Amino acid sequence: MGNETVPRDVLEYIVYEKHLSNLYGKWRLHGKIRPSWLSAKDNVLPTFVKPSVCPNATQEID
C-alpha cells in the first residue's frame, strides 16, 4: 500500500490488444509487464459478496 512520506517506484508497462480485422474495434487491456528489477508485488486478497442468510427460508408457511 502507499505511504505519503516514503516514495515508491511503481513502473509498470501496460499491454493493449486490438484485432486488426475489426476496423472500429475497441482497444482492450491484455496484461501488465513488470520489470525484473522491481520487487515482487504483494498479492491482493480476493473479495466476494457474502450471500444473505435467511433463517426462516427452510420453513413452510401454513
NULUMMAR-36995 format. One record per atom (N, C-alpha, C): atom name; z, y, x; residue in one letter. Coordinates in nm, 2 decimals. Last residue first. Example, Ala and Ser with C-alpha at 12.3 -4.5 7.8 and 13.67 -1.06 7.14 Angstrom:
<sevos>
SEVO   site        z        y        x   code
SEVO      N     0.71    -0.22     1.28      S
SEVO     CA     0.71    -0.11     1.37      S
SEVO      C     0.79     0.00     1.29      S
SEVO      N     0.78    -0.57     1.32      A
SEVO     CA     0.78    -0.45     1.23      A
SEVO      C     0.78    -0.33     1.32      A
</sevos>
This chain:
<sevos>
SEVO   site        z        y        x   code
SEVO      N     0.66    -2.21    -4.78      D
SEVO     CA     0.66    -2.29    -4.91      D
SEVO      C     0.62    -2.19    -5.03      D
SEVO      N     0.51    -2.20    -4.47      I
SEVO     CA     0.57    -2.12    -4.58      I
SEVO      C     0.55    -2.20    -4.71      I
SEVO      N     0.59    -2.40    -4.19      E
SEVO     CA     0.51    -2.37    -4.30      E
SEVO      C     0.58    -2.29    -4.41      E
SEVO      N     0.64    -2.31    -3.85      Q
SEVO     CA     0.70    -2.34    -3.98      Q
SEVO      C     0.60    -2.31    -4.09      Q
SEVO      N     0.52    -2.21    -3.62      T
SEVO     CA     0.51    -2.35    -3.65      T
SEVO      C     0.56    -2.39    -3.78      T
SEVO      N     0.58    -1.94    -3.61      A
SEVO     CA     0.44    -1.98    -3.63      A
SEVO      C     0.42    -2.12    -3.67      A
SEVO      N     0.82    -1.84    -3.54      N
SEVO     CA     0.81    -1.89    -3.68      N
SEVO      C     0.67    -1.93    -3.71      N
SEVO      N     0.80    -1.73    -3.29      P
SEVO     CA     0.88    -1.85    -3.31      P
SEVO      C     0.87    -1.91    -3.45      P
SEVO      N     0.53    -1.63    -3.11      C
SEVO     CA     0.59    -1.61    -3.25      C
SEVO      C     0.67    -1.74    -3.28      C
SEVO      N     0.45    -1.48    -2.82      V
SEVO     CA     0.51    -1.60    -2.88      V
SEVO      C     0.58    -1.56    -3.01      V
SEVO      N     0.16    -1.35    -2.67      S
SEVO     CA     0.28    -1.33    -2.75      S
SEVO      C     0.32    -1.46    -2.81      S
SEVO      N     0.07    -1.41    -2.33      P
SEVO     CA     0.05    -1.43    -2.47      P
SEVO      C     0.18    -1.41    -2.55      P
SEVO      N     0.04    -1.17    -2.09      K
SEVO     CA     0.13    -1.27    -2.13      K
SEVO      C     0.10    -1.29    -2.28      K
SEVO      N    -0.24    -1.12    -1.90      V
SEVO     CA    -0.17    -1.07    -2.02      V
SEVO      C    -0.09    -1.19    -2.07      V
SEVO      N    -0.21    -1.10    -1.54      F
SEVO     CA    -0.27    -1.16    -1.66      F
SEVO      C    -0.19    -1.10    -1.78      F
SEVO      N    -0.30    -1.06    -1.19      T
SEVO     CA    -0.22    -1.02    -1.31      T
SEVO      C    -0.29    -1.08    -1.43      T
SEVO      N    -0.26    -1.18    -0.86      P
SEVO     CA    -0.34    -1.17    -0.98      P
SEVO      C    -0.24    -1.14    -1.10      P
SEVO      N    -0.18    -0.98    -0.58      L
SEVO     CA    -0.13    -1.08    -0.68      L
SEVO      C    -0.21    -1.07    -0.81      L
SEVO      N    -0.39    -0.95    -0.30      V
SEVO     CA    -0.34    -0.89    -0.43      V
SEVO      C    -0.30    -1.00    -0.52      V
SEVO      N    -0.31    -0.98     0.04      N
SEVO     CA    -0.37    -1.04    -0.08      N
SEVO      C    -0.31    -0.97    -0.20      N
SEVO      N    -0.40    -0.74     0.28      D
SEVO     CA    -0.29    -0.80     0.20      D
SEVO      C    -0.36    -0.86     0.08      D
SEVO      N    -0.64    -0.80     0.54      K
SEVO     CA    -0.60    -0.73     0.42      K
SEVO      C    -0.50    -0.81     0.34      K
SEVO      N    -0.58    -0.79     0.89      A
SEVO     CA    -0.61    -0.87     0.76      A
SEVO      C    -0.56    -0.79     0.64      A
SEVO      N    -0.70    -0.51     1.07      S
SEVO     CA    -0.61    -0.61     1.04      S
SEVO      C    -0.64    -0.68     0.91      S
SEVO      N    -1.03    -0.47     1.22      L
SEVO     CA    -0.92    -0.43     1.13      L
SEVO      C    -0.83    -0.54     1.10      L
SEVO      N    -1.22    -0.59     1.37      W
SEVO     CA    -1.12    -0.53     1.44      W
SEVO      C    -1.01    -0.47     1.35      W
SEVO      N    -1.42    -0.68     1.20      S
SEVO     CA    -1.33    -0.78     1.25      S
SEVO      C    -1.21    -0.72     1.32      S
SEVO      N    -1.47    -0.49     0.90      P
SEVO     CA    -1.49    -0.51     1.04      P
SEVO      C    -1.38    -0.60     1.09      P
SEVO      N    -1.56    -0.63     0.59      R
SEVO     CA    -1.45    -0.56     0.66      R
SEVO      C    -1.48    -0.59     0.81      R
SEVO      N    -1.77    -0.58     0.32      I
SEVO     CA    -1.76    -0.64     0.46      I
SEVO      C    -1.66    -0.55     0.53      I
SEVO      N    -1.80    -0.68    -0.01      K
SEVO     CA    -1.75    -0.59     0.09      K
SEVO      C    -1.74    -0.66     0.22      K
SEVO      N    -2.06    -0.72    -0.27      G
SEVO     CA    -1.94    -0.76    -0.19      G
SEVO      C    -1.90    -0.65    -0.09      G
SEVO      N    -2.22    -0.61    -0.47      H
SEVO     CA    -2.23    -0.75    -0.43      H
SEVO      C    -2.11    -0.80    -0.35      H
SEVO      N    -2.25    -0.41    -0.74      L
SEVO     CA    -2.17    -0.43    -0.62      L
SEVO      C    -2.17    -0.58    -0.59      L
SEVO      N    -2.59    -0.32    -0.84      R
SEVO     CA    -2.46    -0.39    -0.86      R
SEVO      C    -2.38    -0.41    -0.73      R
SEVO      N    -2.81    -0.10    -0.98      W
SEVO     CA    -2.75    -0.15    -0.86      W
SEVO      C    -2.62    -0.21    -0.89      W
SEVO      N    -3.03    -0.19    -1.25      K
SEVO     CA    -2.91    -0.12    -1.20      K
SEVO      C    -2.86    -0.18    -1.07      K
SEVO      N    -3.38    -0.16    -1.30      G
SEVO     CA    -3.26    -0.23    -1.30      G
SEVO      C    -3.15    -0.15    -1.23      G
SEVO      N    -3.64    -0.09    -1.32      Y
SEVO     CA    -3.54     0.00    -1.38      Y
SEVO      C    -3.40    -0.06    -1.38      Y
SEVO      N    -3.79    -0.29    -1.20      L
SEVO     CA    -3.80    -0.15    -1.15      L
SEVO      C    -3.69    -0.06    -1.20      L
SEVO      N    -3.72    -0.60    -1.10      N
SEVO     CA    -3.69    -0.51    -1.22      N
SEVO      C    -3.69    -0.37    -1.17      N
SEVO      N    -3.78    -0.71    -0.86      S
SEVO     CA    -3.88    -0.73    -0.97      S
SEVO      C    -3.85    -0.65    -1.09      S
SEVO      N    -3.56    -0.66    -0.70      L
SEVO     CA    -3.69    -0.58    -0.68      L
SEVO      C    -3.79    -0.60    -0.79      L
SEVO      N    -3.24    -0.63    -0.80      H
SEVO     CA    -3.35    -0.72    -0.80      H
SEVO      C    -3.48    -0.63    -0.79      H
SEVO      N    -2.99    -0.52    -0.58      K
SEVO     CA    -3.08    -0.48    -0.70      K
SEVO      C    -3.20    -0.57    -0.69      K
SEVO      N    -2.66    -0.47    -0.45      E
SEVO     CA    -2.78    -0.55    -0.47      E
SEVO      C    -2.86    -0.50    -0.59      E
SEVO      N    -2.45    -0.35    -0.18      Y
SEVO     CA    -2.51    -0.34    -0.32      Y
SEVO      C    -2.63    -0.43    -0.33      Y
SEVO      N    -2.16    -0.36     0.00      V
SEVO     CA    -2.30    -0.42    -0.01      V
SEVO      C    -2.34    -0.41    -0.16      V
SEVO      N    -1.96    -0.15     0.19      I
SEVO     CA    -1.99    -0.20     0.06      I
SEVO      C    -2.14    -0.24     0.05      I
SEVO      N    -1.73    -0.16     0.44      Y
SEVO     CA    -1.87    -0.15     0.41      Y
SEVO      C    -1.89    -0.22     0.28      Y
SEVO      N    -1.44     0.03     0.51      E
SEVO     CA    -1.50    -0.09     0.45      E
SEVO      C    -1.64    -0.06     0.43      E
SEVO      N    -1.16     0.16     0.67      L
SEVO     CA    -1.30     0.15     0.67      L
SEVO      C    -1.34     0.02     0.61      L
SEVO      N    -0.90     0.27     0.68      V
SEVO     CA    -0.94     0.20     0.56      V
SEVO      C    -1.10     0.18     0.55      V
SEVO      N    -0.62     0.31     0.87      D
SEVO     CA    -0.76     0.30     0.88      D
SEVO      C    -0.81     0.22     0.76      D
SEVO      N    -0.36     0.54     0.78      R
SEVO     CA    -0.41     0.40     0.79      R
SEVO      C    -0.56     0.40     0.79      R
SEVO      N    -0.07     0.75     0.86      P
SEVO     CA    -0.22     0.73     0.84      P
SEVO      C    -0.26     0.58     0.86      P
SEVO      N     0.22     0.80     0.70      V
SEVO     CA     0.16     0.71     0.80      V
SEVO      C     0.01     0.70     0.77      V
SEVO      N     0.29     0.96     0.49      T
SEVO     CA     0.33     1.01     0.62      T
SEVO      C     0.26     0.92     0.73      T
SEVO      N     0.23     0.84     0.25      E
SEVO     CA     0.17     0.97     0.27      E
SEVO      C     0.20     1.02     0.41      E
SEVO      N     0.10     0.52     0.23      N
SEVO     CA     0.22     0.60     0.26      N
SEVO      C     0.17     0.73     0.30      N
SEVO      N    -0.02     0.24     0.03      G
SEVO     CA    -0.03     0.36     0.10      G
SEVO      C     0.11     0.43     0.13      G
SEVO      N     0.00    -0.12     0.08      M
SEVO     CA     0.00     0.00     0.00      M
SEVO      C     0.00     0.12     0.09      M
</sevos>
